[in-house]
Amino acid sequence: MPTATTAAPGADTVSALVRDHLRSQVVAIDRDGLYPGDFLRRLGAAGGLVGPGRTDDLGSALRTMAEVSETCGTTGFCLWCQNTSAWYLANTANSGLRERHFAAVGAARRLGGTALSNPMKHYARFEPLKLAGTPVPGGYAVSGTLPWVSNLGPDHAFGLVFATPAGTAAAYVTCDRPGLELKRTAAFAALEGTATFALRFDRFFVAESELLAEPAEPFVRQVQAGFLLLQLGLGFGLIRGAQRDLIGCELPAVAEEIAAAVAPLAAQASALATTPLEPAPDYLQRVLRLRLATAELALRATQTAAVGSGARGFLATAAPQRRLREALFFSILTPSLRHLHRLLATD
Ligand SMILES: Cc1cc2nc3c(=O)[nH]c(=O)nc-3n(C[C@H](O)[C@H](O)[C@H](O)COP(=O)(O)OP(=O)(O)OC[C@H]3O[C@@H](n4cnc5c(N)ncnc54)[C@H](O)[C@@H]3O)c2cc1C
């Protein structure tokens, strides 16, 4: 892992960026599908992303994500995609690949995503791998389709996993290449501004120099806790936003109950984020339980705030109903509640 240190920005810097460059865009992001790439670049330039020197403790990235998600869950999710993309590069043993991309992705000079929902569901025995690679000189020709991958565009990059004749491989590739088609196939109930596409791979060439790991499974296990911990930033942001919405609802007892419920979760997250590569099974179990508790609380808090806000919160541009839709997404985002229950029951 690279050792050069770049300081994370202070909370004031993140707050100022949110206030000056995100707040006025939130309704357009939610209702018109405006992609907040410009905001991600600003945050990246300020050192607000997972990047070289900022991977030992993911707490700062998580808190930045919470701050952003409190204002806009869609942008918080794009930020998760970007940070997770960088997290793959931080953890690959392929130093050439890391050197080519990590600094640029970690500063959002290159934007990127993660296509690991399908392999995560595959390892949980929910579905088969959707991509398959055939060996060709110098790499693999990969074919198949993925229904939803976010934070993408023609000049973006992302991590993926595909089946090979010998097992599986993980790779990090750019979108600007023949054999890969990005298609907008559906309108979503929320998260419209996340630049989410269906991907069709048709003998898409993945060079050996682009492999994050082969086989993929040990690598996926290695990055899994960080993948989950970073998602918590979205959940905590939604909960904090709901707490803010509740202030005007004259429901002080409920607001206090939610504040009391979130405080220990946030403390656990900060503690667990200091060792994102801890291999002990018990550590992963604690992260999974925390992810489940955070998703459940996000649903409860946003629902309570939306109901408590009455018709005012039901306006198309109002925050309470938007957060409720974003919390619903958080509960179906891989690992979904169902997926988490299965992992916690079987591991
Ligand atoms: C806006 C958006 C953006 C996304 N971005 C990305 C991305 O960037 N990268 C990425 O990899 N993925 C992405 N995804 C995918 C996402 O992470 C989830 O995988 C997906 O939303 C949930 O998949 P699922 O419907 O299979 O639900 P899951 O919860 O994973 O699985 C539920 C499945 O199990 C079935 N089921 C439910 N309950 C039971 C039961 N009791 N018994 C039997 N079957 C049951 C359901 O019918 C359903 O098919 C995105 C999705 C959306 C909507």
The ligand as a Gaussian input file, in Angstrom:
#p B3LYP/6-31G(d) Opt

LIG

0 1
 C      -29.896000       3.021000      -8.702000
 C      -29.060000       1.770000      -8.557000
 C      -27.690000       1.865000      -8.623000
 C      -26.905000       0.710000      -8.495000
 N      -25.545000       0.820000      -8.625000
 C      -24.781000      -0.277000      -8.578000
 C      -23.362000      -0.195000      -8.749000
 O      -22.793000       0.880000      -8.918000
 N      -22.655000      -1.344000      -8.757000
 C      -23.243000      -2.555000      -8.583000
 O      -22.528000      -3.560000      -8.609000
 N      -24.570000      -2.680000      -8.359000
 C      -25.355000      -1.572000      -8.359000
 N      -26.715000      -1.685000      -8.151000
 C      -27.291000      -2.972000      -7.771000
 C      -27.601000      -3.005000      -6.255000
 O      -26.406000      -2.929000      -5.497000
 C      -28.341000      -4.267000      -5.830000
 O      -27.655000      -5.418000      -6.221000
 C      -29.672000      -4.375000      -6.409000
 O      -30.365000      -3.167000      -6.333000
 C      -30.463000      -5.388000      -5.601000
 O      -30.525000      -6.540000      -6.318000
 P      -31.734000      -7.542000      -6.180000
 O      -32.946000      -6.945000      -6.804000
 O      -31.258000      -8.842000      -6.682000
 O      -32.000000      -7.597000      -4.605000
 P      -31.368000      -8.564000      -3.499000
 O      -31.887000      -8.105000      -2.185000
 O      -29.903000      -8.732000      -3.665000
 O      -32.011000      -9.917000      -3.802000
 C      -33.348000      -9.993000      -3.691000
 C      -33.769000     -11.074000      -4.645000
 O      -34.190000     -12.136000      -3.882000
 C      -35.571000     -12.339000      -4.077000
 N      -36.122000     -12.577000      -2.717000
 C      -36.379000     -11.654000      -1.781000
 N      -36.830000     -12.218000      -0.653000
 C      -36.825000     -13.551000      -0.870000
 C      -37.148000     -14.669000      -0.109000
 N      -37.573000     -14.554000       1.150000
 N      -37.002000     -15.897000      -0.642000
 C      -36.550000     -16.025000      -1.910000
 N      -36.230000     -14.995000      -2.695000
 C      -36.370000     -13.772000      -2.198000
 C      -36.104000     -11.079000      -4.747000
 O      -37.175000     -11.384000      -5.612000
 C      -34.904000     -10.581000      -5.497000
 O      -34.788000     -11.177000      -6.753000
 C      -27.520000      -0.551000      -8.275000
 C      -28.928000      -0.627000      -8.202000
 C      -29.696000       0.511000      -8.343000
 C      -31.190000       0.381000      -8.235000

